[in-house]
Amino acid sequence: MSRAPGPKAPIIPGHAFGGWFLLAALWGLAAVAVVVWAAAGLAALLTGGTVAPLGTEFIADVVHGRTADAWPGTPTWAVAGIAAVLAVAAATVALPVCRAVLRRLPTPADPVAALARNPRLAVFQALPTARKAIRLRASLAGRKPHDLQPEEIGLELGEQLLPRGRGPVLYSSWEDTEVDLMAPRSGKTTARSIPHVLSAPGAVVATSNKEDLWAATAELREQRGRVWLFDPQSITYQPQRWWWNPLRVLATVEDAHRLAGHFVLTVEDPSKRDIWGPAAQDLLSALFLAAATSGRTLHHVARWLDEPAVPTPCELLTEAGFHLLASSLRGAQNGAVETRDGIYQTARTATKALRDEAIMAWVTPCDLPDFDPYDFARSTDTLYLLSQNRSAAAPLIAGLADLVMRAAKREAERMGGRLDPPMAVSLDEAANICRIADLPELYSYMGSRGVCLVTILQSYEQGITVWGEHGMAALWGAATMKLIGAGADSPRLARDLATLVGQHDVPVRSLSYGERHAGEQISLRRQDILEPAAIRALEPGTALLLATGVRPALLKLRPWYGGALAGDIAAARDRAVARITAGAVQHAETGAAAVRRARGADRRHPYGDLTGAGESSDGGEAGR
């Protein structure tokens, strides 16, 4: 009979367990002989005896009990006692060492060992990435690669996982773009967003649906430049300190069409978005451009959407010279009632932010400073875009992020093609709060302009719901860096990743038994380095890296609380949390006072005003 135990490693790894065992036994016997001879030598020194030289004769004398020849004049009891002490001391040292070595030795099917044999991964280490940074950034010309600080090199990816522990830290360069697929509580904020925001040398755009990113980084980023917080839903309970005019930069039909696309993409009903979405986008483009060219605001756009037959937008477009767009808008207004109502209702659904006074306060002219995207692109400021998931403010978040990136592209062209210092854009929860319609296209060229995009999604399917199957495939293909963290629950993605990681040969030990003998045979079996189940079971804080032109690698992410700035970040976060708490208390008190005032104003006697004043007043008003 025979059986194949599979690729499970024996106690001593190797292809021939019997040979390794025999070799270990021989070395063990030699070690025993050395211990006995050393004990005899120490005993001879203490008692005044002698000991024979170490060799075959000494071993033969000990084995046959001829102790008088092995150590003449030395008591055997002294030799035995010292030998016992030496054996215990040697075992005390050797056993933990052997245990540690065996624990570090890779098993035949160890994926970490298989992926660690990747010499081309060295191009992402600090020194090669520093040389690349000097080549890409004109401001670093003449600097030595060894002299560059980590934040000047690039954005940190993590530490390479090796069979014997962690390897070198790997970086993405200032021309790379990145897509991260990470489930909630897998290190998205602590190991990706926060380190990226704090290490970026230039301007930073960061999106989030929670206050933790702003709380941990805003105070430290304020040491480099101004902090711009766009928080129309009071996630941080901080007062508004600036405003932004989405219409100010609209000068062409294409500009207006891009802005309208951010709104239409937030329509949750796919059927309505597919049927009425293109027409609603054309309608919003016309209304936005009519308001922009005439100095009006988004409040006028909201009123025009409520009155489909109003001629004002068409007249304004005609006066501004957009005759074709005015004709198209007039055709939509004069079309079939059912068609017109479907288009306008979809447009109203997409622009629900225009009916929220709290959100509109951030995009309506006021006495606060006006945000200039071009000045921001040249600065080292930080822009935080906060919004709750799938909220009415999402299209404004996407529009502002898109505008800043296009402004950075324009500034890069003025600098000779590349922005220096580069801009870091961290789009966390991009599928929920920052749906930029042509984000896959931006990925194809923004890296070459010095705009380092990092889009963080919870799953591959989440991207499909926003950009479609082909759009998500384009985004995935255009990203030069892809990180897959813990919680990749998509069976299709796990199978695709297992295929991309590849296969390796695993030794399989087969045992056969006969009547009088047992045999062992070693064969090789081809199997996946990482099976889909293993990809699904990646531990939090661990990620699979897919980099262009390099075999995949396993990384250990480095959260902020394990870095050199952990104390400063924690202290700044605590102060920010105190500010958030104070703002929340004040917000609650203000809201309660407003409710009490409203209730007091609405309190009336159940039978009206018994003095008759109210009745005469009403009657007089009715008579007039």
Stockholm file with secondary structure:
# STOCKHOLM 1.0

chainA/1-624         MSRAPGPKAPIIPGHAFGGWFLLAALWGLAAVAVVVWAAAGLAALLTGGTVAPLGTEFIADVVHGRTADAWPGTPTWAVAGIAAVLAVAAATVALPVCRAVLRRLPTPADPVAALARNPRLAVFQALPTARKAIRLRASLAGRKPHDLQPEEIGLELGEQLLPRGRGPVLYSSWEDTEVDLMAPRSGKTTARSIPHVLSAPGAVVATSNKEDLWAATAELREQRGRVWLFDPQSITYQPQRWWWNPLRVLATVEDAHRLAGHFVLTVEDPSKRDIWGPAAQDLLSALFLAAATSGRTLHHVARWLDEPAVPTPCELLTEAGFHLLASSLRGAQNGAVETRDGIYQTARTATKALRDEAIMAWVTPCDLPDFDPYDFARSTDTLYLLSQNRSAAAPLIAGLADLVMRAAKREAERMGGRLDPPMAVSLDEAANICRIADLPELYSYMGSRGVCLVTILQSYEQGITVWGEHGMAALWGAATMKLIGAGADSPRLARDLATLVGQHDVPVRSLSYGERHAGEQISLRRQDILEPAAIRALEPGTALLLATGVRPALLKLRPWYGGALAGDIAAARDRAVARITAGAVQHAETGAAAVRRARGADRRHPYGDLTGAGESSDGGEAGR
#=GR chainA/1-624 SS CEEEEESCCCSSCSSCHHHHHHHHHHHHHHHHHHHHHHHHHHHHHHHTCCCCCSSHHHHHHHHTTCHHHHSTTSCHHHHHHHHHHHHHHHHHHHHHHHHHHHHHSCCTTCHHHHHHCCGGGGGGSHHHHHHHHHHHCGGGTTCCGGGCCHHHHCEEEEEEEETTEEEEEEEECTTCCEEEECCTTSSHIIIIIHHHHHHCSSCEEEEESSSHHHHHHHHHHTTTSCEEEECTTCSSCCCCCCBCCTTTTCCSHHHHHHHHHHHHTTCCCHHHHHHHHHHHHHHHHHHHHHHHHTTCCHHHHHHHHHCTTCCHHHHHHHHHTCHHHHHHHHHHHTSCHHHHHHHHHHHHHHTGGGGCHHHHTTSSCCSSCBCCHHHHHTSCCEEEEECCTTCTTHHHHHHHHHHHHHHHHHHHHHTTSSCSSCEEEEEETHHHHCCCTTHHHHHTTTGGGTEEEEEEESCHHHHHHHHHHHHHHHHHHHCSEEEECSCCCCHHHHHHHHHHHCEEEEEEEEEEECSSCEEEEEEEEEEESSCHHHHHTCCTTEEEEEETTSCCEEEECCCGGGSTTHHHHHHHHHHHHHHHHHHHHHHHHHHHHHHHHHHHHHCCCTTCCTTSHHHHHHHHHHHC
#=GC SS_cons         CEEEEESCCCSSCSSCHHHHHHHHHHHHHHHHHHHHHHHHHHHHHHHTCCCCCSSHHHHHHHHTTCHHHHSTTSCHHHHHHHHHHHHHHHHHHHHHHHHHHHHHSCCTTCHHHHHHCCGGGGGGSHHHHHHHHHHHCGGGTTCCGGGCCHHHHCEEEEEEEETTEEEEEEEECTTCCEEEECCTTSSHIIIIIHHHHHHCSSCEEEEESSSHHHHHHHHHHTTTSCEEEECTTCSSCCCCCCBCCTTTTCCSHHHHHHHHHHHHTTCCCHHHHHHHHHHHHHHHHHHHHHHHHTTCCHHHHHHHHHCTTCCHHHHHHHHHTCHHHHHHHHHHHTSCHHHHHHHHHHHHHHTGGGGCHHHHTTSSCCSSCBCCHHHHHTSCCEEEEECCTTCTTHHHHHHHHHHHHHHHHHHHHHTTSSCSSCEEEEEETHHHHCCCTTHHHHHTTTGGGTEEEEEEESCHHHHHHHHHHHHHHHHHHHCSEEEECSCCCCHHHHHHHHHHHCEEEEEEEEEEECSSCEEEEEEEEEEESSCHHHHHTCCTTEEEEEETTSCCEEEECCCGGGSTTHHHHHHHHHHHHHHHHHHHHHHHHHHHHHHHHHHHHHCCCTTCCTTSHHHHHHHHHHHC
//
